[in-house]
């Protein structure tokens, strides 16, 4: 299992770099060329969401991205350190405002529309979006 890890300051201009790196690593891992635009868009959305959460909560920790190549699949994990409401919290206790919550839900809906296999986990100490795509074995060149 090969993993590439990125950490970047929560600045919007770094999202483009994360998208480019994700697409390059996905291509090398064997993700179908027809899906690479979806990979770029999904990573851009997930990273933009994490950057927004960090900026809204004045978090100076970097946004974390892990690009994980496994047998027959390629996964990307985008993590933030923003506090999220969890089950059992009282209404209104969430640190996010209504506008932030709506924007967050919209971002997650976009990601879910782009990626068939998405897992979202959140808690008081941050969140993680894991997106997974199937890979194909590299073509064997004939001599």
C-alpha positions as CSV (number, residue, x, y, z in Angstrom):
1,X,0.0,0.0,0.0
2,X,1.6,3.3,-1.1
3,X,0.5,6.5,0.5
4,X,1.2,10.1,-0.4
5,X,0.5,12.7,2.2
6,X,-0.1,16.4,1.8
7,X,-0.5,19.1,4.5
8,X,-1.2,22.6,3.5
9,X,-2.1,25.9,5.2
10,X,-5.8,26.6,5.1
11,X,-5.6,29.0,2.2
12,X,-7.8,28.7,-0.9
13,X,-4.9,29.0,-3.3
14,X,-3.5,25.7,-2.0
15,X,-6.6,23.8,-3.1
16,X,-5.6,23.9,-6.8
17,X,-2.2,22.2,-5.9
18,X,-4.0,19.5,-3.9
19,X,-6.3,18.8,-6.9
20,X,-3.3,18.6,-9.3
21,X,-1.4,16.2,-7.1
22,X,-4.5,14.1,-6.5
23,X,-5.1,13.7,-10.2
24,X,-1.5,12.8,-10.9
25,X,-1.3,10.2,-8.2
26,X,-4.7,8.8,-9.2
27,X,-3.6,8.4,-12.8
28,X,-0.4,6.6,-11.7
29,X,-2.5,4.4,-9.4
30,X,-4.6,3.2,-12.3
31,X,-7.8,5.2,-11.9
32,X,-9.6,5.3,-15.3
33,X,-8.8,8.4,-17.3
34,X,-12.5,9.1,-17.8
35,X,-12.9,9.5,-14.0
36,X,-9.9,11.8,-13.4
37,X,-12.0,15.0,-13.8
38,X,-14.4,13.7,-11.0
39,X,-11.4,13.0,-8.8
40,X,-10.1,16.6,-9.3
41,X,-13.5,18.1,-8.7
42,X,-14.2,15.9,-5.6
43,X,-10.8,16.7,-4.1
44,X,-11.2,20.4,-4.8
45,X,-14.6,20.4,-3.1
46,X,-13.4,18.4,-0.1
47,X,-10.3,20.6,0.3
48,X,-12.3,23.8,-0.1
49,X,-14.7,22.6,2.6
50,X,-11.8,21.9,5.0
51,X,-10.1,25.2,4.2
52,X,-13.4,27.0,4.9
53,X,-14.0,25.2,8.2
54,X,-10.4,26.0,9.3
55,X,-10.8,29.6,8.4
56,X,-14.2,30.0,10.0
57,X,-12.9,28.5,13.3
58,X,-9.5,30.3,13.2
59,X,-7.7,27.0,13.2
60,X,-4.0,27.3,12.2
61,X,-3.4,23.6,11.8
62,X,-2.9,22.4,8.2
63,X,-5.5,20.7,6.1
64,X,-4.5,17.0,5.7
65,X,-4.8,15.0,2.5
66,X,-3.8,11.3,2.2
67,X,-3.7,9.6,-1.2
68,X,-3.8,5.9,-0.7
69,X,-3.1,3.3,-3.3
70,X,-4.3,-0.1,-2.4
71,X,-4.9,-3.3,-4.3
72,X,-7.8,-2.7,-6.8
73,X,-8.7,0.7,-5.3
74,X,-7.5,4.3,-4.8
75,X,-8.6,6.4,-1.9
76,X,-8.3,10.0,-0.9
77,X,-8.8,11.2,2.7
78,X,-9.3,14.9,3.4
79,X,-9.2,15.8,7.1
80,X,-10.0,18.9,9.0
81,X,-9.6,19.8,12.7
82,X,-12.8,21.9,13.0
83,X,-15.3,21.0,15.7
84,X,-18.4,19.3,14.3
85,X,-21.7,18.6,16.0
86,X,-22.1,15.0,16.9
87,X,-25.1,12.9,17.8
88,X,-26.5,13.7,21.2
89,X,-25.4,17.4,21.1
90,X,-28.1,19.7,22.0
91,X,-29.6,21.8,19.2
92,X,-27.7,25.1,18.8
93,X,-24.7,23.7,20.6
94,X,-22.8,23.1,17.3
95,X,-20.1,25.6,16.7
96,X,-21.2,26.1,13.1
97,X,-23.8,28.7,12.3
98,X,-26.8,27.9,10.0
99,X,-25.1,29.4,7.0
100,X,-22.0,27.3,7.6
101,X,-24.1,24.2,8.1
102,X,-26.0,24.8,4.8
103,X,-22.7,25.4,2.9
104,X,-21.2,22.2,4.5
105,X,-24.2,20.1,3.4
106,X,-24.0,21.5,-0.1
107,X,-20.4,20.6,-0.4
108,X,-21.0,17.1,0.9
109,X,-23.9,16.7,-1.6
110,X,-21.6,17.7,-4.5
111,X,-19.0,15.2,-3.4
112,X,-21.6,12.5,-3.1
113,X,-22.7,13.2,-6.6
114,X,-19.2,12.9,-7.9
115,X,-18.0,9.8,-6.0
116,X,-19.9,6.5,-5.6
117,X,-17.9,5.4,-2.5
118,X,-17.8,8.2,0.1
119,X,-17.5,8.0,3.9
120,X,-17.8,11.1,6.1
121,X,-16.9,11.0,9.7
122,X,-17.1,14.0,12.1
123,X,-16.6,14.7,15.7
124,X,-15.7,17.4,18.1
125,X,-12.0,17.2,17.1
126,X,-12.4,17.3,13.3
127,X,-13.7,15.5,10.4
128,X,-12.6,13.2,7.6
129,X,-13.9,12.6,4.1
130,X,-12.8,9.3,2.5
131,X,-13.4,8.9,-1.2
132,X,-12.6,5.7,-3.1
133,X,-12.4,4.7,-6.8
134,X,-11.6,1.4,-8.4
135,X,-8.3,1.0,-10.2
136,X,-7.2,-1.1,-13.2
137,X,-4.0,-3.0,-13.4
138,X,-1.4,-1.2,-15.6
139,X,-1.4,-2.4,-19.2
140,X,1.4,-4.7,-20.1
141,X,3.5,-3.4,-23.1
142,X,4.2,-6.0,-25.7
143,X,7.7,-6.1,-27.1
